[in-house]
Amino acid sequence: MADTFQQRTPTCPHCGYAMDHDDMVNAPDDVFEAAVNEQRLPVTCPSCDAQYWLQGGYSPHYTTAFSEEELS
């Protein structure tokens, strides 16, 4: 069974398929928005066609430097 807890992309609990960027862009619902807004939504797996639920989560991160040039 695939690990489906807090993965970088949605992972189907039925077959273990991890969505790639194209899958997420082409999904009928906005999968990216679900992460930012910490929403729940039903998803159909592009590999096995089974439906499952997705819960988004957002973990911000920051980088700091003395000047803007150092951030590059």
DSSP file (Angstrom, degrees, kcal/mol; ACC not computed):
  #  RESIDUE AA STRUCTURE BP1 BP2  ACC     N-H-->O    O-->H-N    N-H-->O    O-->H-N    TCO  KAPPA ALPHA  PHI   PSI    X-CA   Y-CA   Z-CA
    1    1 A M              0   0    0      0, 0.0     2,-0.1     0, 0.0    13,-0.1   0.000 360.0 360.0 360.0 137.5    0.0    0.0    0.0
    2    2 A A        -     0   0    0     10,-0.2     2,-0.6    11,-0.2    14,-0.1  -0.428 360.0-110.0 -76.8 148.1    1.3    3.5   -0.9
    3    3 A D        +     0   0    0      1,-0.1    -1,-0.1    -2,-0.1     0, 0.0  -0.699  40.2 171.8 -75.7 120.5    2.0    6.1    1.7
    4    4 A T        +     0   0    0     -2,-0.6     2,-0.6     2,-0.1     3,-0.5   0.315  35.5 114.5-114.5   6.0   -0.7    8.8    1.1
    5    5 A F  S    S-     0   0    0      1,-0.2    -2,-0.0     0, 0.0     0, 0.0  -0.719  95.3 -26.6 -88.4 119.7   -0.1   11.0    4.1
    6    6 A Q  S    S+     0   0    0     -2,-0.6    -1,-0.2    49,-0.1     2,-0.1   0.867  86.1 170.7  47.0  52.9    1.1   14.6    3.3
    7    7 A Q        -     0   0    0     -3,-0.5    -1,-0.1     2,-0.1     4,-0.0  -0.462  46.7-114.2 -85.4 162.8    2.8   13.7    0.0
    8    8 A R  S    S+     0   0    0     -2,-0.1    -1,-0.1     1,-0.1    -2,-0.0   0.767 102.6  21.0 -70.7 -25.9    4.1   16.3   -2.4
    9    9 A T  S    S-     0   0    0     15,-0.0    -2,-0.1     0, 0.0    -1,-0.1  -0.951 104.3 -81.0-135.2 157.5    1.4   15.3   -5.0
   10   10 A P        -     0   0    0      0, 0.0     9,-2.9     0, 0.0     2,-0.5  -0.365  45.3-159.4 -59.9 134.1   -1.9   13.5   -4.6
   11   11 A T  B     -A   18   0A   0      7,-0.2     7,-0.2    -7,-0.2     6,-0.1  -0.976  19.1-120.4-121.0 124.7   -1.3    9.7   -4.4
   12   12 A C     >  -     0   0    0      5,-2.9     4,-1.8    -2,-0.5   -10,-0.2  -0.432  12.0-154.5 -65.9 125.4   -4.1    7.3   -5.2
   13   13 A P  T  4 S+     0   0    0      0, 0.0   -11,-0.2     0, 0.0    -1,-0.2   0.660  92.2  55.2 -74.2 -13.8   -4.9    5.0   -2.2
   14   14 A H  T  4 S+     0   0    0      3,-0.1    -2,-0.0    36,-0.1    37,-0.0   0.924 130.5   3.6 -81.9 -49.1   -6.3    2.4   -4.6
   15   15 A C  T  4 S-     0   0    0      2,-0.1    -1,-0.0    35,-0.1    -3,-0.0   0.520  92.5-117.3-119.8  -8.6   -3.3    1.9   -6.9
   16   16 A G     <  +     0   0    0     -4,-1.8     2,-0.3     1,-0.3   -13,-0.1   0.515  55.7 156.7  85.6   4.2   -0.5    4.1   -5.5
   17   17 A Y        -     0   0    0     -6,-0.1    -5,-2.9   -15,-0.1     2,-0.6  -0.482  32.8-147.4 -68.3 128.1   -0.3    6.3   -8.6
   18   18 A A  B     -A   11   0A   0     -2,-0.3    -7,-0.2    -7,-0.2    -1,-0.1  -0.871  19.4-122.7 -97.5 121.8    1.2    9.7   -7.7
   19   19 A M        -     0   0    0     -9,-2.9     2,-0.2    -2,-0.6    26,-0.0  -0.301  23.8-147.2 -60.3 142.2   -0.2   12.5   -9.9
   20   20 A D     >  -     0   0    0    -11,-0.1     4,-2.2     1,-0.0     5,-0.2  -0.485  35.6 -88.4 -99.8-179.5    2.3   14.5  -11.8
   21   21 A H  H  > S+     0   0    0      1,-0.2     4,-2.4     2,-0.2     5,-0.2   0.902 127.5  51.3 -58.0 -44.4    2.1   18.2  -12.7
   22   22 A D  H  > S+     0   0    0      1,-0.2     4,-2.4     2,-0.2    -1,-0.2   0.899 108.8  51.4 -61.6 -41.1    0.1   17.6  -15.9
   23   23 A D  H  > S+     0   0    0      1,-0.2     4,-0.7     2,-0.2    -1,-0.2   0.915 111.5  47.8 -59.8 -43.0   -2.4   15.4  -14.0
   24   24 A M  H  < S+     0   0    0     -4,-2.2     7,-0.6     1,-0.2     3,-0.4   0.879 112.8  47.7 -69.0 -38.0   -2.9   18.1  -11.5
   25   25 A V  H  < S+     0   0    0     -4,-2.4    -1,-0.2     1,-0.2    -2,-0.2   0.883 115.0  46.2 -67.4 -38.7   -3.3   20.9  -14.1
   26   26 A N  H  < S+     0   0    0     -4,-2.4    -1,-0.2    -5,-0.2    -2,-0.2   0.471  84.7 116.5 -86.6  -2.4   -5.8   18.7  -16.1
   27   27 A A  S  < S-     0   0    0     -4,-0.7     4,-0.1    -3,-0.4    16,-0.0  -0.367  74.1-123.6 -64.8 146.2   -7.9   17.7  -13.1
   28   28 A P  S    S+     0   0    0      0, 0.0     2,-0.3     0, 0.0    -1,-0.1   0.849  97.5  49.3 -62.1 -34.0  -11.5   18.9  -13.3
   29   29 A D  S    S-     0   0    0     13,-0.1     2,-1.3     1,-0.0     3,-0.1  -0.719 103.9 -97.5-102.7 157.7  -11.1   20.6   -9.9
   30   30 A D     >  +     0   0    0     -2,-0.3     4,-1.7     1,-0.2    -5,-0.1  -0.598  39.9 179.4 -79.2  95.6   -8.2   22.9   -8.9
   31   31 A V  H  > S+     0   0    0     -2,-1.3     4,-1.2    -7,-0.6    -1,-0.2   0.864  80.6  54.1 -65.1 -37.6   -5.9   20.6   -7.1
   32   32 A F  H  > S+     0   0    0     -8,-0.3     4,-1.8     1,-0.2     3,-0.3   0.906 107.4  50.4 -64.0 -41.6   -3.4   23.4   -6.5
   33   33 A E  H  > S+     0   0    0      1,-0.2     4,-2.8     2,-0.2    -1,-0.2   0.856 103.2  60.5 -65.1 -34.9   -6.0   25.6   -4.9
   34   34 A A  H  <>S+     0   0    0     -4,-1.7     5,-2.3     1,-0.2     4,-0.4   0.867 105.9  48.1 -60.5 -36.1   -7.1   22.8   -2.6
   35   35 A A  H ><5S+     0   0    0     -4,-1.2     3,-0.8    -3,-0.3    -2,-0.2   0.951 113.9  44.5 -69.1 -49.0   -3.6   22.8   -1.2
   36   36 A V  H 3<5S+     0   0    0     -4,-1.8    -2,-0.2     1,-0.2    -1,-0.2   0.892 121.6  38.6 -63.6 -40.4   -3.4   26.5   -0.6
   37   37 A N  T 3<5S-     0   0    0     -4,-2.8    -1,-0.2    -5,-0.2    -2,-0.2   0.376 105.8-125.4 -92.7   3.9   -6.9   26.7    0.9
   38   38 A E  T < 5 +     0   0    0     -3,-0.8    -3,-0.2    -4,-0.4     2,-0.1   0.909  55.6 160.4  51.8  47.9   -6.6   23.4    2.8
   39   39 A Q      < -     0   0    0     -5,-2.3    17,-3.1    -6,-0.2     2,-0.4  -0.461  38.6-130.9 -94.5 167.0   -9.7   22.1    1.1
   40   40 A R  E     +B   55   0B   0     15,-0.2    15,-0.2    -2,-0.1    13,-0.0  -0.945  33.5 161.1-113.6 140.4  -11.1   18.7    0.6
   41   41 A L  E     -B   54   0B   0     13,-2.2    13,-2.7    -2,-0.4     2,-0.2  -0.987  40.2-105.2-156.8 152.2  -12.3   17.5   -2.7
   42   42 A P  E     -B   53   0B   0      0, 0.0     2,-0.3     0, 0.0    11,-0.2  -0.566  37.4-169.2 -78.0 142.9  -13.1   14.2   -4.6
   43   43 A V  E     -B   52   0B   0      9,-3.4     9,-2.7    -2,-0.2     2,-0.5  -0.972  17.5-140.8-132.3 144.3  -10.5   13.2   -7.2
   44   44 A T  E     -B   51   0B   0     -2,-0.3     7,-0.2     7,-0.2     6,-0.1  -0.937  29.9-119.2-105.3 126.8  -10.6   10.5   -9.9
   45   45 A C     >  -     0   0    0      5,-2.9     4,-1.6    -2,-0.5   -27,-0.0  -0.446  11.4-147.8 -65.5 126.8   -7.2    8.7  -10.4
   46   46 A P  T  4 S+     0   0    0      0, 0.0    -1,-0.2     0, 0.0    -2,-0.0   0.661  95.5  45.6 -69.0 -14.2   -5.9    9.2  -13.9
   47   47 A S  T  4 S+     0   0    0      3,-0.1    -2,-0.0   -30,-0.1    -3,-0.0   0.909 129.7  14.1 -93.6 -53.1   -4.3    5.7  -13.8
   48   48 A C  T  4 S-     0   0    0      2,-0.1     3,-0.1   -31,-0.1    -3,-0.0   0.493  90.1-129.2-107.2  -4.6   -7.0    3.4  -12.3
   49   49 A D     <  +     0   0    0     -4,-1.6     2,-0.2     1,-0.2     0, 0.0   0.582  60.1 139.4  69.6  11.4  -10.1    5.6  -12.7
   50   50 A A        -     0   0    0     -6,-0.1    -5,-2.9     1,-0.0     2,-0.3  -0.591  51.0-123.3 -84.7 149.2  -11.1    5.0   -9.0
   51   51 A Q  E     +B   44   0B   0     -7,-0.2     2,-0.3    -2,-0.2    -7,-0.2  -0.719  37.0 160.9 -93.7 143.6  -12.4    8.0   -7.0
   52   52 A Y  E     -B   43   0B   0     -9,-2.7    -9,-3.4    -2,-0.3     2,-0.4  -0.933  36.6-101.9-148.4 171.8  -10.8    9.1   -3.7
   53   53 A W  E     -B   42   0B   0     -2,-0.3     2,-0.4   -11,-0.2   -13,-0.0  -0.804  26.5-158.8-104.1 142.5  -10.7   12.1   -1.5
   54   54 A L  E     -B   41   0B   0    -13,-2.7   -13,-2.2    -2,-0.4     2,-0.5  -0.941   3.9-164.8-117.8 138.1   -7.9   14.6   -1.3
   55   55 A Q  E     -B   40   0B   0     -2,-0.4   -15,-0.2   -15,-0.2   -49,-0.1  -0.983  17.1-146.6-122.9 118.9   -7.2   17.0    1.6
   56   56 A G        -     0   0    0    -17,-3.1     2,-0.3    -2,-0.5   -21,-0.2  -0.427  15.1-174.1 -82.2 157.2   -4.9   19.9    0.8
   57   57 A G        -     0   0    0     -2,-0.1     2,-0.5   -19,-0.1   -20,-0.1  -0.989  11.7-148.7-148.8 149.1   -2.4   21.4    3.2
   58   58 A Y        -     0   0    0     -2,-0.3   -22,-0.0   -22,-0.1    -2,-0.0  -0.975  10.9-178.1-127.8 122.6   -0.1   24.4    2.9
   59   59 A S        -     0   0    0     -2,-0.5    -2,-0.0     2,-0.0   -23,-0.0  -0.916  19.6-150.8-118.5 102.2    3.3   24.7    4.6
   60   60 A P        -     0   0    0      0, 0.0     2,-0.3     0, 0.0    -2,-0.0  -0.330  12.6-170.0 -70.4 154.1    4.9   28.1    4.0
   61   61 A H        -     0   0    0      2,-0.0     2,-0.3    -2,-0.0    -2,-0.0  -0.978   2.2-160.5-140.9 155.9    8.6   28.5    3.9
   62   62 A Y        -     0   0    0     -2,-0.3     2,-0.4     2,-0.0     0, 0.0  -0.963   8.5-155.4-137.7 149.7   10.9   31.5    3.8
   63   63 A T        -     0   0    0     -2,-0.3     2,-0.3     2,-0.0     8,-0.1  -0.988  17.0-165.4-123.7 136.8   14.4   32.4    2.9
   64   64 A T        +     0   0    0     -2,-0.4     2,-0.3     6,-0.1     3,-0.0  -0.885  12.2 165.9-123.7 155.7   16.2   35.4    4.3
   65   65 A A        -     0   0    0     -2,-0.3     6,-0.1     1,-0.1     3,-0.1  -0.961  47.8-107.3-156.3 166.1   19.4   37.3    3.5
   66   66 A F  S    S+     0   0    0     -2,-0.3     2,-0.3     1,-0.1    -1,-0.1   0.810 103.7  15.1 -69.8 -29.5   21.0   40.6    4.2
   67   67 A S  S >  S-     0   0    0      1,-0.1     3,-0.7    -3,-0.0     4,-0.4  -0.944  78.6-111.6-142.0 162.1   20.3   41.9    0.7
   68   68 A E  G >  S+     0   0    0     -2,-0.3     3,-1.3     1,-0.2     4,-0.4   0.847 114.3  61.3 -63.1 -34.5   18.0   41.0   -2.2
   69   69 A E  G >  S+     0   0    0      1,-0.3     3,-1.0     2,-0.2    -1,-0.2   0.828  96.9  59.3 -61.8 -32.5   21.0   40.0   -4.3
   70   70 A E  G <  S+     0   0    0     -3,-0.7    -1,-0.3     1,-0.2    -2,-0.2   0.654  91.0  70.8 -72.5 -15.3   22.0   37.3   -1.8
   71   71 A L  G <         0   0    0     -3,-1.3    -1,-0.2    -4,-0.4    -2,-0.2   0.696 360.0 360.0 -75.3 -17.5   18.6   35.6   -2.3
   72   72 A S    <         0   0    0     -3,-1.0    -1,-0.2    -4,-0.4    -2,-0.1   0.481 360.0 360.0 -72.9 360.0   19.6   34.4   -5.8
